[in-house]
């Protein structure tokens, strides 16, 4: 029953605040990406992130890009566990990132280009779970059948000797109050240098310093059962068992068992609070190459090295001893390989395709086993994640252009990874928008994207204390994400 309190922490630790990309990596790093979804071979200013070697094709001078995204994500989980109130029960969590900035600068001097950038490379949102999750509520809901089953023999003992049925087993429901909010932000500060070997080939080298911070605030209070009105009605489970234990005629062994169980329930259902943060940092080496075959065809590749990040707990309140102050855990970012092709068959038309491959299996994401020990991703991930994207841009008028894009991907996780605390789903994203040239120096980008995720049904079971066998049930996980973005590119 200690799991009642541990589940609160599990929800907060495992909640991912991913916007678009792999399991923990955001690739939605400019307003131009939102309207095209494919920027791996771009020669624009946001190439600072997407294609640093392509910066060699900028004109001499200073180039800037500033954009912001507002991101909305909804997670929906349905559980048909028999003892949940209103089964099948639905749970919804809203994630919001009102500010998701991307800032880039590049200075071109003939063959050399020096660049810098800032973005939210991982996380970036706040999650609010107002009604909890199935794994959080199932142990509480199971109190009802557990107590019903345990108290039924006592009722039978009374009726078996001719006394009226006391109805101790007639517990009708449960109650709980849960409140928890979690946030996660991985900030990236990037610098790089690009060198044009010749008109066709350019290379880039750089790095990104990543600072990570996770914040958790939560409470689990007011766990009670709806006991028969004749015995006081709604109350903590432990108190009710003590009332039963005080009934006349019970043998000493039964009384001792009831009182011992009551003491255990007092601990398991006690109020719990959490207020903790985790922080750490790491460094990401980056290399890239760009092949500008002709004015019509550009090909680019980039590799970002695995980023080891060690997070340190800073804890104010931790009633369940899950965040010992000063303890360290891992929260890495994986290595990533990207490939892109951009083709301009017409002066007004540009087409692009991209491929992103995330080296998840070799990273540590802070996943733990039942004993609380960190586990290798090999146990929960069968294949590294990938995304494939395509986009089109068309210049309608002298200053106005439109664009649209599509991407799809798979996160490669296996059934051991999937739970209501953390799940990875196959996705499809559509995006579109406009770009407006204001003179020769300024371009405004605006776009909207929407990501749809395939539902996943997870068949599992839960064994309440005292039950002869586990109770089977199915959770179904769903999610959707919408991004609204606006930005400006400036060339001086």
Buried (B, 14 or more C-beta within 10 A) or exposed (E): BEEBBBBBBBBBBBBBBBBBBBBBBBBBBBBBBBBBBBBBBBBBBBBBBBBBBBBBBBEEEEBBBBBBBBBBBEBBBBBBBBBBEEBBBEBBBBBEBEEBBBBBBBBBEEEEBBBBBBBBBBBBBBBBBEEBBBBBBBBBBBBBBBBBBBBEEBBEBBEEEEEEEBBBBBBEBBEBEBBBBBBBBBBBBBBBBBBBEEEEBBBBBBBBBBBBBBBBBBBBEEBBBBBBEEBEEBBBBBBBBBBBBEBEEBEEEBBEBBBEBBEBBBEBBBEBBBBBBBBBBBEBBBBBBBBBEEEEBBBBBBBBBBBBBBBEBBBEEBBBEBBEEEEEBBBBBBBBBBBBBBBBEEEEEBBBBBBBBBBBBBBBBBBBEEEEEEBEBEEBBEEBBBBBBBBBBBBEEEEEBBBBBBBBBBBBBEEEBBBBBBBBBBBEBBBBBBBBBEEEEBBBBBBBBBBBBEEBEBEBEBEBBEEEEEBEBBBBBBBBBEBBBBBBBBBE
